[in-house]
Amino acid sequence: MTLDVSVIIPTFNRAELLLKTVDTIIPQPRPAKEIIIVDDGSSDDTMKRLAGYHSTIKAIHIENSGQMVAFNKGISYATGKYIAFCDSDDLWKKNYLEDIMKIWDIEPNANAAFANFQIVRDDLWLDGTKFDDAPDEFWHEIDIVEKGAYGFFRRPPLTNLVAFNPFFVS
C-alpha cells in the first residue's frame, strides 16, 4: 500500500549518486506516493538520466538557487499529505519510510520526525551512528516510546541543538 508521502530530493550535479538514492526509495515495501526531484541548475546529465526513469518521479529543473529554494519548489509540487526530505546522496534502508511514518501512528499531532543515520563510503556502511556521537545529556528531554526506536521531545530542543546537532535534512 502506497503511503501518502511526497519525497523531495534537491540535487546539483550528482546524477550518478542521485540514481543510487532513488533506487533505495522506489523499492520501499510501502512506497511513497511520489518522488519529486528538483534539479538545482545542474550542468551534468541529471535531467536526461531521470527522463522515463520511473513513473513515480516528477523531475523539475530550476535555475541554480540553492538547496532551500529547491526544497521549497519541491513542496510547491507535492500532493502528498506528508513531506519527506532526502538529500541526493542519501540511501534509505529497506523499511525506512514505513518506519518513520509510524511516528504519526504513535503521535498524530507530531510536527516533524527525524531518524538516525550511518555514514556510507564506497558502498560500505560504516559502524556507529550519528546519535552515538551525541552527549548523554542531549537525550534527557526526550520521552522514549519504544526503546531505541521512537522518542518525543518534552520541550523544544533548541538549547540542545546549539551544543550538538544530530539531525540533518534527510
Buried (B, 14 or more C-beta within 10 A) or exposed (E): EEBEBBBBBBBBBBBEBBBBBBEBBBEBEEBBBBBBBBBBBBEBEBBEBBEEBEEBBBBBEBEEBEBEBBBBBBBEEBEBEBBBBBBBBBBBEEEBBBBBBBBEEEBEEEEEBBBEBEEEEEEEEEEEBBBEEBEEEBBEBBEEEEEEEBBBEEEEBEEBEEEEEBBEEB
